[in-house]
Amino acid sequence: MGEQIGSAPVAGLASKDRIMAEDVVMLRAEVFADGVVTRGEAEALFALDATAKDKCSEWPQFFVEAVTDYIVHQEKPAGYISEDNANWLVSTISRDGLVDSLTELELLVHVLERAKSSPGRLSAYALEQVAHAVVDGKGPLMLGGALVPGLVAKAEVDLLRRILYAYGGDGNIAVTRAEAEVLFRINEQTSAADNDPSWNELFVKALANFVMCSAGYEAPTRDVALRRDGFFDHTEPEIGGFFGRMVSGGLAGIMEAYRSPGDIEAEWESKNRAAEALARRAETIDADEAKWLAERIGAGRPLHDNERALLTLIKHASPEIHPALKPLLDKVA
């Protein structure tokens, strides 16, 4: 079809402010006729989405499917999002850092879910859209008025978990620092709110994954590390209550998802210099991540309950605790 949707019927839609179900049927036949969705076609669909004020219920699914097909599958190797396509997507769907519409936010998350691999900033950018709504009361999630700024409801936790799961494919197992930064921002700005209990659970598990993987533990897949166990269904201030309600068995419920690296020194003896260099790099990352965490938890204020739960987990789990974290860990049992 070339670099645009060029048929007369399709071109006629550009002058209308309404897209009906029969229009979507026609568009689907046009766009997928040759099995290839081009950038020109994707841009034309974005233009239709922007100009048509009245869109049928069939439109969002088709729009997301077609643009995802272009971004994820049309460049080689299929399934791997290039930096160029990631930049194009972000620049196309956002204005001043905010995604324009719920349909485009769904597109962003769907792209992450369908791709085998994507640039890390896409996941962080998607998480930031939730943060903008929760913290600042801005963005498409505010449409309809159901979301209350300054409070994390279950719907937002579910979306955050969906984004974190989506970026877990093709080796992106550990939660990244960019993702952790966004979660910390949300937690800091909503700590006094009556957040849904599932937020505490997700925060502790995501940050535990980030810290423990940087310390050398074998990382479980994200769906295992972040799965919903229901152990924060009833919030209480004491940490024993936090972990005691874990369906999978308290503090050990998180720990069983991780395996200690074991006798690393004996293993290193059999490895070559390249492996030793990699180990030295891992130690540097460990120190860096410990300093990063120490700078963010309880800085000039009392510990939040879920931060205390996270530190309790780290204290019980880590055989080697970096000195940067010791003052914090001394505050928990």
C-alpha positions, 0 to 999 in steps of 0.5 A: 500500500505504500507509505500512506493509506491512500484509497479514496474511501479512507481519505474521505475519513480525514474530512469527517469527525466521526468513525463508525463500525463500518469504517473500521471494517474498511480500514482493517481491510485496507491496512492489513491487505498486504500484511505489512503496516508501514510508518506512513499508515501508522501516522495516518491512523494517528491523524484519524484518531486525533481529528475524529471526535466521535469514534465507535467502540471498535476503533480503539482495538483496531488502532492499538492492534495496527500501530502495535503491529508496525512498531513491534513486528515490521522491523527486523528482527521482529519483536524487538523495538528499535530505539528509532521506533521507541523515540517515534512512539513517545514523540507521537503520543505525548505532549509535554511528557504526557500521553494524549489519550487513554487509547494511546496509553493502552497502545504504549502498554500493549506495545510493551506486552507484545514486544520481546525486547524494548528500550528500558525507557519505554517501561519507565515512561509508561510508569510515569504516566501513572505517576503523573495522574496519581501525584499531579492529577494530570494525564488521560487517567484523570478522564472521567474523574474516577481517579483521586490525585494523591491516592493510589487506588487498586486500578492504578496498582493493577496498571503499574503491575501490568506495565512492570510485567510487560517489560519482564520479557526476553531477559528484563527480569530485574526491576530497573533503577528507572522503574524503581525511581518512579515507584519511589516517587509515587510512594513518597507523594502518597505515603499519608493517603489511604492507598489501596493495600495492594500498593504496599505489596507491589512496592515492597516486592518490586523494590526487593527485586531491584535490590536483591538482584543487584546484590547477586541473587538469582532473579525469578521472572517478574510474574513470580517476583511481583505476583499478587499474594494478598498479604497486605489486604489489611493494613497494620503498622507493625511489620509482623502483620505485613509479612504474617498475612502472606499467602505463601508463608510470611517473610519466607514467601518472598525469599523462596522466589530468590536463590542465594548465589551460593559459594561464589568464591569457589565458583570464581576460582574456576572462572577466567579473568573476564568472569572476575572482571564481571564480578568486580563490576557487579560489586560496583553496582551493588555499592551504587544501588545501596547508596541509591537506596540509602539516599531515598529511604527515610531521608530526614523523616520517619520510615514509611511502613512499607519502607520498613517492611522492605528493609526488614526483608533486606536485613533477613535476606542478604548475607552481605549487607553493604555499609551504606545500608547499615544505619537504615537496617539498624532501625528495623528488627 
